């Protein structure tokens, strides 16, 4: 059930980005959040170098997806 809610929220975020003509969605999660990492990978997000305030944060994992 939680996975379905997270998936619905992720898809709503992507839809919102497209409506605003945003071409890329960038997300961050923690290494101790395997469910989030799996959700992002399953939905074609790619791991990228940590950005912004997450640079140098060992526990962070950043993702992006071209919309």
Secondary structure, 3 states (H helix, E strand, C coil): CHHHHHHHHHHHHHHHHHHCCCCEEEEEEECCCHHHHHHHHHCCCEEECCCHHHCCCCCEEEEEEEC
